Amino acid sequence: MRRLFIGLLLIASVSPGRALAGAWLQPEGTAYLRLSGGVLSTESRFDQNGDSVPFDAAGGGFRDTGYNDLAFTLYGELGVHEDWTVLADITWKSVEADQPSALFTTTGLADVGLGIKRALWRGSRSVASVGGYLVIPSGYDPAEYPALGSDVAEGGLRLQAGTATARFWGNLEGNLRIRSGAFRDQIGGALTGGLTLTRTLGFRAEARGSVPVGSAAGGSDSVRFDPSQVDPSQLDLAATVSYRVGGGIAVETEVRRTILGENTLEGTRFSFALATSPAVRFWRPREATP
């Protein structure tokens, strides 16, 4: 499976433009769709003090354990009104903890996300929007190791502002993630910038981070570390190239690295994606009555 994904990644790397929704809403009747696949393979993590340590159990256990995460995500946005856009995403995952004496693998449907975005302000070059989202467990067994998710419902608020010129665009995001159960809430944000190099070729970079807030971490001191069952903080840096292949389709490759964190994985995720750019129209809005 890793060889297959790496092969797709190499095919895509000869290509890369902008295909990111951000603060912008979709016009009524128009959708933005993105199908992505990503793989992370690591033998290290950041512990509760932010130190880089092997991916073994906290305080003991196997010290040569590797963690592999393969995920495929379908993300979509649909403009239902000039001021409203609905969002949805669904992820299928295969995660494994590869220990010297055993291999633990869990495969299946992960969390499902639903959201809505509302326009706050529009200018000739800049926009601002606010949105809410809900994350719902899909019914997997959280007791399986490694887990596909935390098995708690989550909600959140997201505020975004963006600006664009003919060749450059930028997006600033702030968000609040509200978690249930024993898990702590999180606050975070992201700064993203994109550059159109040619009519078909583009590049974007992103810095994204989050930190937990509230009471003590839930599950952080478990003897067997499971990244889905802890309260993480992290800072990721990502670079993406995109190439418009025609027919409204863009091919993207991304490299994302976690450079700082606590109770989170340390490593690099490689991703490949197909996205609509420009978006696909499903219906035309009704003309206003004079």
C-alpha positions, 0 to 999 in steps of 0.5 A: 500500500505504501509503494502504491501511494508513493507511486501516485505521489511521484506522478503528481509531483510533476504537476501543482495553483490554488484550490483552497476555499478558505474565507471565500464562500461558494456561489449559489449552486456551485460546489468545491470538491477535494479528494485527498490521500495522505500517509504518515509514518513515524517512530517518534512523538512529542511527549507532555513536556514537548520533548521528542521521544520514541513512539513507545508507551509513556514510561515503559514498553516497546521503544522501537514501535512505528506508527503508520497512518493512511487516510483518504478524505472527501471534502466538499463545499456547496453554496446554498445562498449567496451568503451561506455555504455548507461543508462536509467531509468524511475520512477512511483510515488505516492506522497501525502500531508496528511493535517488535513482537506484534502488529496492531492494525485498525481500519475503517470509517473515521469521524464525519464532519459537517459545517456551515459558513456565513459571509460577514463582509465582501470587498473588491479584493478581501472577504471575511466569514464565520462558520460553525462545524460539528464532528461526529464519530462514525460508530467505530470501537474506541477501545481498538488500538490504535484508535480511529478517533476519540469517539466523542462529539465535537463542535467549533467556531471558525473565523476567517479573513482572506485577500487576493490579487491576480497572482497572490492570495492569503487567508487568516483563520482563528478557531475554537474546538469544543470537545466532549467527554474527558478531553480538553477544548482547543484554540488554534489558528492558521496563516495560509498564502498562495502564489500563482506562478503560471496559468496552470501552476501554483504554490501555497504555504501554511502554518497551522497550530493549536493548544488545549485549554481548560482542565487537565488532559484526558488520557495523556498519561496512558501507559500505551500512547495512542494519538487519538486518545490524548489532548494534543498541541502542535505547530505544523508547517506545510507546502503544496504545489498544484497543477490545473490539468484541465476540465476544472480539475487540479492535481495537488501534492502536499508535504506537512511537518509537525515541528513543535508539539505536546502529546502528538506525533512527530513526523511528515505527512505526504498527501496527494489530492484531486480538486475542482478548480474552478468549482462545479455548478449544480444549479443556477440561482433564481433571478431576483424579482423586480 
